[in-house]
Structure formats: structure tokens, C-alpha cells
Amino acid sequence: MRWLVGWSSIAASFGTVGAVGGRGEGRTVHPVGSQLLWGDPDPLWAVGDWRPDEVRVITVTAPEGTPATRLAVLGCCGATDEQLRTGLLAARGGALRHLTAWPGSYTAVVQIGRRVTVAGDLAGARPVFHTPWANGTAYATAALPLADLIEAQLDIGHLAALLACPESPEALGDGTPYEGVKRVPPGHALILREGSREVTGYEAVASLAVAAPQTDPVRAVEGVRDALVEAVRARLTAPRHAPGTLPPDPGPVPGMGPADRRAARGAPVPGIGADLSGGSASATLALLAAGLPGLPGTVLGHGTGAGERLLAVTFNDLSARGREDELERARAIAANPRLHHVVVAAGEEALPYAALESGPLTDEPAPSLVVAERHRRRLSAGSADHFVGHGARQVLDAHPARLADLLIDRRRRHLMRPVAALAKAEGPWPHSLFVPLSVYRAARRLARTSYRTGLEEAAGLLPDANRFAPDLETPADASLASLAWSRPGPAARWLTGEALAEVSVRLQAAAIRPASVQRPGEARARAVLARAAADQRILEQAAEVRSQRLHAPFLDNQVVRASRALPESLRVQPGARAAILRRVLAGAGIHDLPPGWGAPSHATANAAGHIGLRTALPELIALFDAPLLADAGLIEARVVRKALRAAAEGEPVPLDGLADLVSTELWLRRLVTRRGTCWTGTAAPRRRAVAGGVVPARRTLQP
């Protein structure tokens, strides 16, 4: 795990209070395995196995006696040093958006005198956390180190909200699983000034009062193409640095990174690679990376330079049937002379829910924990820099609530094709004739429901979510359930009434708080994207392969911005995502795609999930024999065990809800049995976070 951590203190108290990295009364504290980017009084560290080209520090020379002005960029950033210096000068004048406009995925930190600004990303894949500490504020790009620093207890209410309403930021708020540790929302920046803190947004929010601009679809798709090409190009070329701007690389973090907690699996193949497992998004990235003219297929310093082939990995899941078409499409695409195709054969050992007992501790729970071993086996055959298409579905596709946005803008005719497609997907049943009318009524009702009223209605229905769970078997059912300001998650049906009531109170409190009014479709789409980005972040930690970097360009700021310019009328059309990606490839000169390219692959994933759950059923039953979630009052163990058996027997049980429960239980067990801390020094915490157990208001978990 790699993270960034810093500290902003109060000038008057500095020297008398122990500060992170500072010295007060002979006390010091600093993160384990860190490299100092700049020092007191507001120090900043990079922690973990950062590559030298991933850490860049730009300093603007100032006259003697004036405040220092400097910028740290950590991650993959396609900007030159001169562009970084220009962005630093713009940020000094308050233009924070300039810090988020460069290609790539990175975290930017600006220090201007005693003012420190940390910019998060738009999707939420690179979050920023903060907490009060020693009369100041500590911040980091991971929550667990801050929880260690303040010896935080678990926030059981947040875990309940994460299970009950994972796609509702109103229920989650700015909290984390650790009490006292807060998260900066996507599209916002944290500003620290001598101990005080402020969270401010840098991106415009769509308003109900203003009609959405009529964006030209052709120009919008061209914008997506340009953004994706630049995102891929940023990964293929190493950034240029001024001499002496990089601190030394300290190597791995002892006891912190997942790669250091397990036996070494061997370094990945040097160079650039990509997934080619049937998904149109990852295949698009592979073709773009292989087709960029004049660029090498390997990272600078590896291979022979220009002409190197890109490693394309296809995961052949032998336990799931119906993969022959995917393999044929992958082989046809890999006929490109600049692609080297590798097929990774995997059996039951790479199913979902495999090797749950050997996983690392991640920053927080996420559904990706149950498929971590599956992805680790695939990624171990990849390259040192590996492209994945995660996030494309949430960035490009239209959330069903966008139908309400079209009605708000009086564009009813654009509803005809998506509604007809839902009716067709329902099958030749008599009730499918009523699907168009039902969807239209639900969209009109959402368009006429205010934000406050919608949250209050959701809060009123949530306590009964474990008794009256909606039927989501068909696409039409799922779309109707999504046409709301907030809806219960798939795991809500197994939560206790007490847990659901607590989350309901959170929604009611959020309904009466002042908030920027958003269009319902835009608001729900951003919430779903944030959830997917958080899951991608945890997947990177859980399935980490040492010396490998996963790149998800669809979650980059410039790609998210370009995708948001796509008109709703284009998004909501059936097959829109595949059509957009086809146009992107065509604009890059790639036209020959195999038949069936872009076809959805949900059936294969669902089949693998069923087989994996059935295979791991004894271990899962044992996991919920005496679960910590039950000790916390969130579930009843016998109810979950019954659901696991029903799912293994093939009954229509939502597997994504069970994955939420299993991953949260796994994460809790790994956390309460954890040893060690992220900090060292005379003022370091004397025990790990939650060392004494989980102590919420009325419930106690003992490790």
C-alpha cells in the first residue's frame, strides 16, 4: 500500500505540542518506511514503495523572508515540470481546478506559506482523509494510518450505512469506518491554514434550475477520445523532471503493504500490459496503447524501446461455461502485431470466495475482497504497468435516474428507445407490455420529487427493507428500483431492524441539511461512480502484486470530465457504451473489431459467482458461525447462513449483497487481529487502532 501523509499545525502551539514529524518537548512521531518531501512546521511524507518517477516536487523560488511555495504530485501525472510550475502559480491565486486538469491519476498537494491544499479526484479513486490531532490537522490518502494515529474506534453506524445504502452519500456522509477520521468528498479539496480546515468544491454541480446544455454528440465523443488517448499516453511515457527534484526511494513499508505481508510471488513482466478478457473497456485501452504512433510498448528503461509488443492478458475461467466466444474475440483482437497474447488458465482456485483466509488488511471493506485472489492470479501474469477497464461502465453508461433528467429538460422523445429496450429484455410475457408505462411513470415521479422529499421517503421505507425487499431479477425491475433519490443496497434485506433504523435516522438528518440541489440522474450517477472507484481502490490493495501498478484511465479526472459532457440523450440509448467506445477507436484509426465486440459479460461473472459460493460454502458457513457483524448488532447469523445455503442451491438470492456481508466480516476479523502500527517515534501511538475492540454506543466487539 502506498499513501501520502502530512500535517498542519497551529503556529502558536508548535514546539509545545508533539506534532507529526515535528519535535515538541523531546517527542517525535513519523510514519514507518517514509520519505520526507518537505519538513517542519507542516511536514509531508510519501509512504510505501513509490517509484522515483511517481514522486515529483516543484518549488518556486521566493525572496528571503517570504513564504515557501511548493507543489508535490504523487502518482502518474502527464504534466511536464513547466506545466506543474504554471499550475502551482495558478493555485497560489486560488485556482484549484488547475491542479486536477493534467492527464493521469495522481494526488496534488500545494503549500503556500502556512496554507496547505490537498486536492482529491473527481471519481474518488484517490481520496483524501483528515482528522484533528495535537491542536492541528493530520491528513493522508489512507484512513487506516490516521486511525492508528488517534487510536480510533470503529464507527459501527458507518458500517451499517455502508451495507444498507452503499450508493447513498447522504447516509455515508463524510465519515469512514473509523471514528474521528473524515473523508473529503470527490470533486473537493482540503484546505488547511494553521490548524484550521476547510473542505471546498472545485467542480461545478448540475442544478435543477438550469437546463442541461445541448452538447453536440459528435464533439462530446471526440472529447472522450482525446481524453482517453492522453490518459493512455501519460502511462506510456515517463515524465520529465528537473535535476534534484526527487527524494530517495526508501523501498517497501514494513508491516504495511499487502505485498509485504505475504510470500513474494515474483516480479511481473517489465513493460506495458492490458486485460483482454472480453470487456470492451479494457480491450479499448489495449488497442489504444498498442496503436499510439511513435510510442514504445514498454516503460522507459525496459526492453528495446519502440516496437515492443504490449502484453494482452485473457483470463480463461475454466470453471465457467460460455467463454468460447470471449476467447475467440480476444484472439481476433490480439492478431494485432503490436500485441502479445497470453491466456491465463484458472480453475476452482481462482473462483470468487477463494483463499479468503490469506488476504491482506485493506483500508476499509469493499465487495472486491471476495474476488481478490481471482484478480491476483490474473494480474500476476500481467506487466509491471497494467491497464484495466474498471470504471468505464459507471463513467459512460446512463444511470436509470437520468431518464428523470430528460423529463426535467422536456426531452420525452429520447425515452422511447431505452424504455422499449427494457420491455424487450423482459421477454415475451404479458406484463412486459406495461413496462414502458411503469418506467415512464417512475421517471416522471422522480423528476417531480424534490431532493428533501425523496430522502425523507427513502428514510421512511428503509426500516422495512429486511421484510419487503424489492424484486430485482430483471433489468426492468432494477431500473424501476433505481428511479429514486436513494434506495437500499442489496445487503439491506439481511440487516437487523435496529441497524436499518439507525441508517434511516442518518437519511432523515441529511434531508434537512442545506445542500446544493442536483439533478437526480446526475446526482445518482456520481454516487454510483464514487462507490465503484472506492471498490477499485480497495481491489488494488487486496490484489496487489509487488512492483506492479494498475492503471484505470476511465477514473482519471480528464476522462470523467469529458464523459460528463456526453448528452443524456446519447447515454440512455441501448448499447451506448459499446457505441461510444467504437467511435473512440474509429477516431484513433482502429476499425476492424470482431463480431460481438462490446457484448455484455454479466452472465459469465454471475455464473462464476454461483460456482465460487457453492464451492466455498463450508468456509462461509463457518465464517458466519459466530460473526463479528452479529456481535455489533448488524445482522443475525442464522439469517445469513440460511441465505448462503439458499444461494448455493440456486435460489434467486442477490449475490452482490452476500458479497457485501462476507467482505465486511472478513475485513472486521483482519482488523481486530491486526498487530503493529503505521507510526514510530517517542510520541507514536502505544497501541494499534481498535486494539481494545470495537466500542460503539451500545455494542462491543472483542478481538
N, C-alpha and C positions, 0 to 999 in steps of 0.2 A: 504494500500500500504506500502510495506517495501522497504527501499532503504539505500544505503551506500553513504556517502558524506565525502569529505576530501579536503585538501587544501595544496598547496606547495607554499611557499613564497620565495622572494629573501632575502638572509641573510642580505645584506647591508641595505635594506629598512625596515626590520622588526622592529617594535617598533615605527616607524614614520608613517606607513600606517596601517589603520584598516584592520585586517586580520580575516578570518573566525575562530572564536574561540580564536583568539589572542587578545591582548589589545594594542591599539595604540592611544595615545592622549586621553585616557579615553573612547574609543569606543570599544564595543564588539558586536559580532553577532554570533549566533549559531542556528542550526535547532531546530524547535519545536518538543518536545517529543523525544529527542535523548538520547543515552547513549554514553559517550565518551570512545573510545577504547584506544587511546593514545593522548597525549596533544601536546602543542606547542613545536617547532615552526611550525610543519606540522601536525596539528591535524586530527583525523579521528573519525567519528561517525557512529553508526548504528541507523537508524531512523525507527520506526514502532514497531509492535508487534512481534518482534523476539522471538522465543523460546530460552531458555538457551542453548540447545544443538546445535543451529544453529549459534552461535557466538563463535568462537574459536580464541584465541590469543596466539601465541607461541613467546617467546623471548629467544634469545641466549645470554647468559651472556658474556659480553665483559669486558676486563680490563678497569680500570678507565681512562678516557680521550679519549677512542676510541669511534667511532660512534656506536649508538644503532642499533641492527639488530633484526627485529621482523616481524612476519607474521600474518595477520588476514585473516581468512577464514570464509565467511558468506554464509550460505545455508546448503544443505545436502551434506556432504562430508564423504566418507567411509574410509578415511585415519586415521590411528592412530596418536597420538601425536608424536611418534618417526618418522613416515613417514613424517609428516609435518616438523619436525625439519630437516630431511635429505633434503627435498625439499627446505627449506629455505637456507641451506648451498649451495645447487646447484645453487639457484637463485643468491646468492651472487657472484658466479663466472660467471653469465651471462646466465645460462641455464634456460630460461624462460619456456620451454616446460614442465619441470618437474612440474610446478605449475598447469598444466592443465591435468595431466595424472591420477588423482585419480578418483575412481568411484563417481558418484553423480553429482549434479548440484549446483554450488557454484561460488562465486567471491573471488579471492585471491588478497590481497594487501601486498606488501613487502616494508618495509622501511629499507634501509641500509644507515645510516648516513643521509645526506640530499637528498638522491635519493629515490624516491617513484615509485614503479612499480605496475600498476593495469592491470591484465590480463583479457581480455574478453574471451568468449567461442567461439567454432567453428561454432555453428549454428546461434548465435545471439539472443538466448532466454535470456541471461544475458548480455546486452550491457553495455558499459561504455561511459559516456558523459563528456565533458570538455568545459571550457570557460575561457578566460582571466578575471581576477578580481583583482583589487588592486595591480598591479605590480606583479602578480603571476598567478597561475592557480588553479581554483576550479574544482573538478571532482565529479561525482556522478553516481549511477546506474539508475538514472531517470533524464529526461531532464527538467521537469517542475520546480523542485527546483532551478536549475541553471538559468532558465529563470526568476524566481522570484528574484534571487539574483542580476542579472544585469538589471532587469526591461526590458526584451527583448520585441521587437515587433514580430509579426508573419511574417514568411517568406512565402509570397503567392506563390513565384516561386517554393518552395519546395512542397507545397500542390498541385500545378499544376502537378509537376513531379510525385507525389505520385498517382495522378489519371490517368495521361496519360501513365506512364511506371512504374508501381509498382514493376515489376520484373527486372528492369534495374538499377543496382547500378551506372552505368555511368551517368544516369540522376539525380539520387538522390544525388550522391556524398557522402560526409561525413557530410552533413547538417541535420538539424532537422526542425520541424515546427517553431522553434524559432530562430530568427536572432542572430548570435553570439554563439550559442550553437552547438557544433560539436559532432559527434558520432564516436567512434572507430570501424573500420570495424571488422566483425567476423574473428577470427584467428589472431588478432593483440593485442598488449599490449600498454598501455600508460605509458611512462617513463617521470617522472618529476624530474628535478635537479635544485634546487634553482631558481624556476620560469620559467626556460626553459622547453619546452615539445617536445617530440618525440613520434611518433607512429611507431611501428616496428612489423613486422610479425614474428610469431614463428612457422608457419606451411609451409611445402613445397608446391609449386604450380606446377601443371602439365604443362609441356612445350610441344609446338608443335615440338620442335627439337628432342625430345627423345620419342621413342615409349613406350607406357604403358607396364609395366612388366606383364608377363603372370602369373597371380596369380592362384594357384590351387583352383578351386571352392569349393572343399570339405573343405580344410583348411580355406578358406575365410568364409564359413558359420559357421564353428566351432568357428572362431574368433568372429562373430556376436553373437553366442550363449553365449560364455563366457562373452562377454561384457554386454549383457542383464542380465544374471544371476547376475553378480556383481553389476549392476545398481539397480536391484530389492533388492538384499541383503543389499545394503547400506541404503535403506529405511526401512528395517525390523529390523535392529539392530542399537541401539543408539551408537554413537562414544564414545570412552573412552577419558577422559580429565584428565589432571594433576590438582591437587588441586589449587584453587585460580586463574584459568585462565579465568574465565567468569565474565564479568561485570554484575551488577544487571539489571534485566529486567524492563524498565520504563513503560511498558504497551502500550496501543494504542496511536497513534499520533492524537491529537485533530485537527479536521478540515481537515485532510489529507487523511486518509484511507477511501476507499469506504465503508467499514463496519461501520465506524463511522458516515457516512452521511445518514444512513437510519435506520429504526427501527430494533432492534435486532430480528433475526429470530430463535434464539435458537442455541446452540452449536451442532455440528454434533456428530454422534456416535463415541466414542473413539475407536481407532483401525485402522486397515488397510482395505481399500476397493478398488474396481476397477469397471470400466464400463464393462458391459456385454450386450451391446446393438446391437450386430450383427457385429461389426467391428472386424476383425481378429487381429488387433494390440492390442487393449485393452483386448481382450479375451486371447491373448498370455501372457500378463502381469499378468492377474488374475490367470491363470493356473501356471505360474512360481512362483508367490508369494505363492500360496497355496501348491505347491509341493516341495518347498525347504525343505530338510530334517533337522530336529532338530531345526528349527527356529519357534518362536512364530508367531501367526497370528495377534498379537496386538503390538502396540508400547510399549516399555519398560515403566513400571509403570502403565499400564492399563490392566484390565482383569486378567485372571488367568495364563497367560504365554503360554507355549507350548500347542498346541491342540486347541487354539481359532480358530474359523472359520473366514475366510475372507468374508467381506460383498460385494457381487456382485450385482450391480445395473443395471437393464434393464429399459430403458425409453420407455414406451409403448405409442407412439404418436397416440392417438385415432382419430386425425383429418386426418391422412394419411393412405391410404389403402395399402394392400400388406405387412403388417408387421407380418402376421401369421408365415411365415417361419422363420423370425428372432427370434420370441419368442420361437418357438419350438427348434431352435438351442441353444438359451440361456438356456432353461430349461434342455436340454440334458447335456450341459456343467456343469450346476450348480448341477447336480446329484453327483458331487464330494463331498465326506463327509466333506471336509475342506472348502466348500463354503456355505455361507448362501445367498440365492437368494431373492432379493427384487425387485418387479415390481412397477415402478412409473407410474401411470396412469395420463395422462395430456390431456387436450382438447385445446380449442382455446386460453386459457390464456397463453399457453406455445408455441404458434406459433412464427416463426420469425416475427419481427417488432412489437411484443407485448410490452407494457409498456415502450415505448421509452422515455416518459416524465420523468420517475423516475430513470433513470440511473445515475451513478456517473461520475465524470470527470476523464478520464484516462490521461495517459502521452501524448498520441498522438492518432490520429484517426486510425481506423482499421475496416475491414468489420465485425469483430466479435461483434461490438457494436449492430448490429441489431438482433443478436441471444443471447444476454447476458441474458435476462430474461429466455429464454428457457433453457440455461445451468444452470442458478442459481437454477431453480426448480429441475433439475436432481441432481445437486451436493448437495443440501440441504438434500437429502436423503442418502448421502454417509457418509464415515467415516472421522475421523479427518485427516488421511493421505490417499489420494485417487489417484489411478493410472489412467491415461488417455493415450490413444494410439496416441495422436496428434504428428505429425511429421514423423510417420512411412512411409507414402506414399512418402514424399519428400526424406527421407533418403535411403529407399530401392529401390524405383521404378526408372526406367530409363527415364530420360527426352528424348523426341524425338531427341534432338540435339546430343545425344550420338551415333546415327547412323552415324553421320559425323565422330566421333572419330574412329569408327570401320573402316571406309573407309580410314582414315589417316593411320591406322595401317595395311591396306591391308587385312582386315578380312571380305571380302564381303559375304562369305557364311553365316555368322551369321545374315545377314539382311533378310534371306529368311522367317523365321518363323514370326517375327514381322510384316513384310510387308504383308504376307499372312493373318495374323490375322486382320489387318486393312481392307483389301479387304473384308474379311468375315463379319466384323462389318458393312460395308457399305450396306449390304443387297443384294438381288437378282436384282440389277439394272444393265443395260448395262455399265454405266460409272464405276462401281466397277472393271471392268476388267482392267482399266487404272490406278487404284490406285497404284499398285506396281511400275509401271514405274514412276509415278509422284513423289512418295516418294523417290525413288532411285535418281532421278534427283535433287530433292531438297537437299537431303543429300550430294550428290556429289558437288553441287554448294556451300553449306555451308563449306564443307571441303576445297574447293579451294579459299574461300574468307578470306582475312586477317582480323584481328580484326579492323584495322583502316577503311578499305573499308566497312566492314559490318556496323559499326556505322555511317559512312557517308551516306550510302544508307538508313539506318533507319531514320536518321535525315531528309533526303530529302523527305521521304514518310510520315513522321509524320504530317505535316501541313494539309494533306488531309484525316487524319484518321476519321474526323467527316463527311466526304462526301462519302468516299469509304471504309466503314467498311467491313472487311472480313467476310465471312460466316463460322461460327464455329459450325454448327448444328451437324455434325457427327464427330466421332473420327478421321477419315482421314483428315477432314478439319482442326481440331485443331492441328494435328500432322504436317501438312504442314505449318501452320502458325508459329509453334514453331521452325521450322528449319531455324532459323535466329539468328544473334548475338543480336538483340534487336527487340522487337515487341511492338505495342501499347497495353495497357491494355483494359479491357472490358468497362471501363467508358470513354475512349477517344472519342468514337463516339458522346458523348453529350457535349464535351468541346468546348469552343469558338475557333475560328481560332487564336486569339491573344494568348490564353493560350498555344495552341499547338505549335505555333511559338516560344514561349519562351522556351519550353522544347526542341524543335528542336535545338535551339542555345546551350543548355546545352550538348546535344549529340555531336554536332559538336566540341565543346570545348574539350570534353572528348576524341574524336577521335585523336586529335593531341597531347594530353599529353602523356609523356612516361608512359608505363605500362608494367607489367610483362605479357608476352604472354602466354595465357592459351589455352588449347584445348577447342573448342566451346562447346562440350557437358558437360565437367566438369565445365566450367565457368557458363553456363546457369543453371545447376543443383544446384550449390552453391547459385546462386542468388535466385532461387525459394525456396530453403531451408531457406535462410535468411528472405524472406518475410513471410513464414509460421511461423517461430519462432517468428518474431515480432508480428504477429497476435495472436499467442498463449500467448505471454506476456501480450498483452492488454486484452485478454479474461480473464486471471487470475485476472486482476484488475477490469474489468467490472462485472464479475460474482462472485466476491469474497464472500465467506461465512465465517463469523467470526470464528476464531480458526481452520480453515481448511487449509490444504496445498495440492495443486495439484502437482502431480509428473508426468512428461513426460519424462521417461527414454530414449526414442528414440532420444531426443535432447541433451543427455549427450555427453560430449566430447569423451569418450572412445567408445560409441556406434557409433557416427558419424565416428570416425576413422576406426573402424572395418568395417563399411558399405562401406566406400570409398575403401576398399581393395577388394570388390566384383568386379569381372571382368565384363566389359560391355557386353560380350557375354552371361553372365548369366542374367544380369539385363534386357536386352531387350526382353527376351523371354516372350510370353504371360503367364500371371498368375505368374510371377516371385516372386512377394511379398508374395503371399499366400504360394508358394512352399518353399521359404526361411523360413518363419515362421513355416511351418510344420516340416522342418528339425531341426529348433531350438528346438521345443517342443519334437521331437523324440530324440534329443541328451540329453534332460533333463529327458527322460523316460516317456513322455506323448505321447501316440499313438492313443488312442480312441477319435476321433473327429467326430462330427455329419456330415451327408451328407450335402453338400452345404456350409460347413465352408470355409470362405475366399472369398465368392462371393461378388462382388462389391455392394455397397449400395447407389450409387449416385441417383438412381431413387426415393428412399424414401425422401432423402433430397431435391431434386428438387420439388417433389410434395408438401412437407411441405412449401417450399419457395413460391410456387404459391398460396397456400391457405392463407398463412400469409399475403402476399402482397394484395390479394383481400380483406381480412378481414379488414386490416388496411388502405385501400385506402383513405378514407376521411381524416384521420390524416396525411397521407403522402402528399396528395394534399395541405392541409393547411400548412404543413411544407415548401413546395416549393411555397407558395403564394408570399412571399417576402423573398427569401433565402439570407443568407449572402454570399453564393458562387456566386450569381449573382452580389451582390454589389462589390465583389472582381474582377469581370470580368472573372470568370472561366466558368460560364455556362449561358444559357438563361433559365429563369424559365419556360416559356411556353413550351419549347422543352422537359424539364424533366417531366413536368406534363403530356404532351402527351404520353411520353414513359411509365409512370406509368399506365396510363389508358389502353394503349395497352397491357402491360404485364398482367394486371388484367383480360383482356378479352381473354387471352390465346394466343396472338400473339407471335411469336418466338423472344423474346427480352432477351438479356443476363441478367439474374437476378443478377449475381455477379457484373456486372457493376453498376446496380442500388443500390446494397448494398454498394458499394464504395461511391457513391454520398450521400446516406442517412446518412451513418455513419459519413462522413466528415462534413455534415451540422449540424448533432446533436452535434458533438464534438465542432464545432465553437460556437454554441449557448451556450453550457455549459461553455465554456472557457470565453467568453466575459461577461457572467453574474456571474462569479465566484467572491466570496468575501473571503478575508483573504490571508495570505501568509504563506510560509513554514519556515520563519525565524523570530527570535525575538532578542531583544537586542538594544542597543543605536545606533548601526550602521546598523540596519536592513533596508531593502528597505521600503520606506514610502508608497508605493502602490503596488498592485499586478501586475504581468506580464500582459501586454496588457490592463492595466486598462483604458488607454485613447483611446482604439480602436486599430484597425489594420491599420498600416500606411505603406503600401508598396510604391514603387516608384511612381505609378500613380493612386492608388486606396486607398480608405479609407473606413473602416467599423466602424460604431459607435455602441456601445453596447446599 
